Amino acid sequence: MKNILVIGATSAIAQTFIERMAVGDNKLFLVARDKDKLSTIKNDLRIKKNINITTFILDVNDHNNYDSMFNTAKSYLGRIDILLMAHGTLPDQKECEEKVETAVFEFGINALSIIVLCLKAAKIFEDQKFGLLAVITSVAGDRGRQSNYIYGSAKGAVNIFLQGLRNRLTKYGVSVLTVKPGFVDTPMTAHLPKNLLFSKPEVIAKGIVKAINKNKSKEIYLPGYWRIIMFIIKSIPGKIFNKLSL
Ligand SMILES: NC(=O)c1ccc[n+]([C@@H]2O[C@H](COP(=O)([O-])OP(=O)(O)OC[C@H]3O[C@@H](n4cnc5c(N)ncnc54)[C@H](OP(=O)(O)O)[C@@H]3O)[C@@H](O)[C@H]2O)c1
């Protein structure tokens, strides 16, 4: 039996993860900002899976509500075995370049909200002396590209933050899993033309569950071939890279 907290539970990737984890005696505490979407997910799971599940409404821009969310989660779940953070936005890079407020807002959602939530979660995990914290970042955080460097820099900041957190929490028996998907066919990328590099959210969720079951405390690429793609992209010398329209 696992007690599972999911933040950003209405995300397409999180929903397929939740479907997979909604088994046996597992208990789920789902957090998202959209009340209607969240109650549809909850009701569907209750009918299909007869699982222990409750929900909490949180807009991650509302930092003042974080403590209340964690306290409610702890009183429902008791101990937290697994925490998955999945919320995020794909900003309009051009708009971020023109309006500094947009850049700050988008960086806030994709980096600062995750970092603050992780800092609060870290205290809980440290006290428990066990648990696994998984955060979905992105391959976009591996190297800045002109087409999405606000998103990329936010994901990159979280990657570095999680490296430090992993270093801090390992001695408490707590795992920190950084999940770096490549392109995924979800509402976030609905406006983009699709190609062979796009994966279905189910593939990403399957990879996350596999890594969690193995209690991995490291960075993973999903699907795994993105490790090779990003190795190649990171290896391109700056002189050449800067001439490419990526
Ligand atoms: N799709 C890709 O190609 C791709 C690739 C690499 C990494 N990722 C990452 O994977 C994660 C999941 O994304 P996805 O692809 O599953 O996209 P998605 O279905 O669009 O999910 C994004 C989620 O973030 C939530 N969210 C956005 N702003 C929020 C806020 N202020 N407060 C609370 N929740 C907020 C959305 O809530 P609402 O439902 O209320 O809008 C939605 O649940 C994200 O971190 C994303 O950056 C995605």
Ligand as a Chemical Component Dictionary entry (heavy atoms), coordinates in Angstrom:
data_LIG
# 
_chem_comp.id                   LIG 
_chem_comp.type                 NON-POLYMER 
_chem_comp.pdbx_formal_charge   0 
_chem_comp.three_letter_code    LIG 
# 
loop_
_chem_comp_atom.comp_id 
_chem_comp_atom.atom_id 
_chem_comp_atom.alt_atom_id 
_chem_comp_atom.type_symbol 
_chem_comp_atom.charge 
_chem_comp_atom.model_Cartn_x 
_chem_comp_atom.model_Cartn_y 
_chem_comp_atom.model_Cartn_z 
_chem_comp_atom.pdbx_ordinal 
LIG N1  N1  N 0  4.130  17.860 -23.171 1  
LIG C1  C1  C 0  5.456  17.888 -23.354 2  
LIG O1  O1  O 0  5.972  17.830 -24.501 3  
LIG C2  C2  C 0  6.389  17.941 -22.162 4  
LIG C3  C3  C 0  7.750  17.676 -22.363 5  
LIG C4  C4  C 0  8.614  17.725 -21.289 6  
LIG C5  C5  C 0  8.136  18.035 -20.041 7  
LIG N2  N2  N 1  6.800  18.292 -19.849 8  
LIG C6  C6  C 0  6.360  18.631 -18.514 9  
LIG O2  O2  O 0  5.429  17.661 -18.079 10 
LIG C7  C7  C 0  4.595  18.237 -17.073 11 
LIG C8  C8  C 0  3.144  17.892 -17.381 12 
LIG O3  O3  O 0  2.752  18.544 -18.585 13 
LIG P1  P1  P 0  1.760  17.900 -19.654 14 
LIG O4  O4  O 0  2.535  17.673 -20.873 15 
LIG O5  O5  O -1 1.025  16.763 -19.018 16 
LIG O6  O6  O 0  0.813  19.123 -19.983 17 
LIG P2  P2  P 0  -0.659 19.528 -19.520 18 
LIG O7  O7  O 0  -1.594 18.388 -19.708 19 
LIG O8  O8  O 0  -0.929 20.799 -20.222 20 
LIG O9  O9  O 0  -0.511 19.780 -17.957 21 
LIG C9  C9  C 0  -0.051 20.973 -17.388 22 
LIG C10 C10 C 0  -0.633 21.026 -15.997 23 
LIG O10 O10 O 0  -0.115 22.142 -15.277 24 
LIG C11 C11 C 0  -1.212 22.705 -14.570 25 
LIG N3  N3  N 0  -0.989 24.091 -14.218 26 
LIG C12 C12 C 0  -0.575 25.098 -15.018 27 
LIG N4  N4  N 0  -0.551 26.247 -14.328 28 
LIG C13 C13 C 0  -0.947 25.956 -13.069 29 
LIG C14 C14 C 0  -1.146 26.726 -11.901 30 
LIG N5  N5  N 0  -0.915 28.036 -11.869 31 
LIG N6  N6  N 0  -1.560 26.105 -10.770 32 
LIG C15 C15 C 0  -1.802 24.766 -10.788 33 
LIG N7  N7  N 0  -1.640 23.984 -11.865 34 
LIG C16 C16 C 0  -1.223 24.574 -12.995 35 
LIG C17 C17 C 0  -2.383 22.565 -15.527 36 
LIG O11 O11 O 0  -3.591 22.763 -14.855 37 
LIG P3  P3  P 0  -4.996 22.962 -15.646 38 
LIG O12 O12 O 0  -5.465 21.577 -15.988 39 
LIG O13 O13 O 0  -5.843 23.647 -14.659 40 
LIG O14 O14 O 0  -4.673 23.793 -16.864 41 
LIG C18 C18 C 0  -2.159 21.143 -16.002 42 
LIG O15 O15 O 0  -2.649 20.225 -15.063 43 
LIG C19 C19 C 0  4.880  19.739 -17.075 44 
LIG O16 O16 O 0  5.778  20.032 -16.026 45 
LIG C20 C20 C 0  5.598  19.933 -18.406 46 
LIG O17 O17 O 0  6.449  21.056 -18.382 47 
LIG C21 C21 C 0  5.908  18.232 -20.879 48 
# 
loop_
_chem_comp_bond.comp_id 
_chem_comp_bond.atom_id_1 
_chem_comp_bond.atom_id_2 
_chem_comp_bond.value_order 
_chem_comp_bond.pdbx_ordinal 
LIG N1  C1  SING 1  
LIG C1  O1  DOUB 2  
LIG C1  C2  SING 3  
LIG C2  C3  SING 4  
LIG C2  C21 DOUB 5  
LIG C3  C4  DOUB 6  
LIG C4  C5  SING 7  
LIG C5  N2  DOUB 8  
LIG N2  C6  SING 9  
LIG N2  C21 SING 10 
LIG C6  O2  SING 11 
LIG C6  C20 SING 12 
LIG O2  C7  SING 13 
LIG C7  C8  SING 14 
LIG C7  C19 SING 15 
LIG C8  O3  SING 16 
LIG O3  P1  SING 17 
LIG P1  O4  DOUB 18 
LIG P1  O5  SING 19 
LIG P1  O6  SING 20 
LIG O6  P2  SING 21 
LIG P2  O7  DOUB 22 
LIG P2  O8  SING 23 
LIG P2  O9  SING 24 
LIG O9  C9  SING 25 
LIG C9  C10 SING 26 
LIG C10 O10 SING 27 
LIG C10 C18 SING 28 
LIG O10 C11 SING 29 
LIG C11 N3  SING 30 
LIG C11 C17 SING 31 
LIG N3  C12 SING 32 
LIG N3  C16 SING 33 
LIG C12 N4  DOUB 34 
LIG N4  C13 SING 35 
LIG C13 C14 SING 36 
LIG C13 C16 DOUB 37 
LIG C14 N5  SING 38 
LIG C14 N6  DOUB 39 
LIG N6  C15 SING 40 
LIG C15 N7  DOUB 41 
LIG N7  C16 SING 42 
LIG C17 O11 SING 43 
LIG C17 C18 SING 44 
LIG O11 P3  SING 45 
LIG P3  O12 DOUB 46 
LIG P3  O13 SING 47 
LIG P3  O14 SING 48 
LIG C18 O15 SING 49 
LIG C19 O16 SING 50 
LIG C19 C20 SING 51 
LIG C20 O17 SING 52 
# 
